[in-house]
Amino acid sequence: MSQVFKIKPQTEESLHDIQEMSIAQLLEYMNDEYECNNYESAEEQAELVGENYLYLGIPLVTSRGFEFTCEDEPFFSVRVNTPATTKDWETAFAFIAKLSLKVKGQIFNEDDEEIKDLAEINYKADIRSGIKHIKHLILDEGHDSFVLVATDRDFYFSEEIIREIWTSENQVQAFDDALAKLFHSQAYVAKQQFYQKSNEHTGEAEGILGVYTIGTGYDIILPLVPQLRFNNSNFEEEFGKIKEWQLVVMLDDESFEQLDYKGAIKMVKEYRQLDANQIEISAKTDEELREVFGLKKLGFWEKMKQKIKAK
């Protein structure tokens, strides 16, 4: 579910000019007020705006953000997914208003009805309809959970979380507050990586190994139970079943520890719960990581053996 808004520029030239911009140039064109969440590196942001779907937002302000594309009809398209937070909507509206001024454009909804004043859009009704949908799936139909997908992290709803939002006097504020715990956290979100698991004696393939890698210098966000993210949802169909999940801990002395994921998470005693399946762990230093996961310091020869094995 989503709502789409169209910005029709005064001239097709304006559309083509922006289509030919790099992503970095578009962000500069919009006064560097937004970040592109799905193209972050300098190399990625060298790609053309007209050839990509961009997920834009403002760090520590938006949660799911919004999607921006250049269409050929010609118009610009801004999509806000349902449900998005209040700040997602306000940021999307600010973007639409600024871009329409720059290209001297008109704003329309997806039914091609002109919008004279974005402030008249009842976006909170859209948020409430999204909350109602999640409530229906979990509380009425009995689903165990629901995953709200975003670019670099997903939010996991449980019965407890959606019940608290649904029964709140202000559902929209309760929803905003719930998502802010995860999306406004400045901790590092550990990424999923996948490798072919081989028998160490025969070298034969034994399925896929799923890995989360963490290190020092930042707090960490990890799932309690590893699950394939939406962008990896077809992974097992294409490459085979994931046989094992591991947590790799990179340490300051250039050593690392490969831990069984389930066992590693059981070692964590103190954390901040962000949603139904993700926790934030405060462990920025080598010593803190060792304490959290029960790791001992390796001697010189143990480190050497580890480096040789890693090669």
Secondary structure, 3 states (H helix, E strand, C coil): CEEEEEEECCCHHHHHHHHCCEHHHHHHHCCCCCEECCCCCCCHHHCEHHHCCEEEECCCCCCCCEEEEECCCCCEEEEEECCCCHHHHHHHHHHHHHHHHHCCCEEEECCCCECCCHHHCCHHHHHHHHHHHHHHHHHHCCCCCEEECCCCCCEEECHHHHHHHHCCCCHHHHHHHHHHHHHCCCCEECCEEEEEEECCCCCCEEEEEEEEEECCCCCEEEECCCCCCHHHCCHHHHHCCEEEEEEEEECCCCCEEEEEHHHHHHHCCCCEECCCCEEEECCCCHHHHHHHHCCCCCCHHHHHHHHHHHC
